[in-house]
């Protein structure tokens, strides 16, 4: 059954209603209480009923009164849209800087101690105070940078995990390497290889810092990572055992 969608008629402003589009559907919105009704309530009788029952004190107001309120509602919508768009841009800029800090292997505090003060000063000198205020909204504090890097790392892990799961014929391989750093701690690195979208892909899967790198330690680490993040541990555990048997 096809449900008929009602269209807003500008004369409905005399009942105190303007219109708003939500998910591609036009709906009536009360200019007094901002309540959005269903598309079916676009009928004059229903809008009039809302005005008389909910706002009886305004039922005899003229068209100009409702138009004034309608313009205020539209202005509020614009401010709210601007705020949302600005918030998105500010978050995107913060993620961009966090990514650069991570790829350049700089300390997380460089954002608040160097990048932000320099950016603000440059904006003030070249573009003025207004632009400086906009840049100041980008959060580059130590904790924010740390959180953004962690979010991006988790997202990459999830993406790689999904690609491995959907690898052609369910096949993939992993390669492990261990070495000892200057502090005599053992570093374990795990790489993976799989087929995705018809192409062979190789990724760095994860790394781990260990006190010892006995076969059982490595087995436990890889098994834990695989069950938490990617695949049924059995295949992975088998691969680790084989790797160690070959040594
Ligand atoms: Zn209302």
Boltz pocket constraint, residues with backbone or C-beta under 6 A from the ligand:
constraints:
  - pocket:
      binder: B
      contacts: [[A, 30], [A, 31], [A, 32], [A, 33], [A, 34], [A, 35], [A, 50], [A, 54], [A, 55]]
      max_distance: 6.0
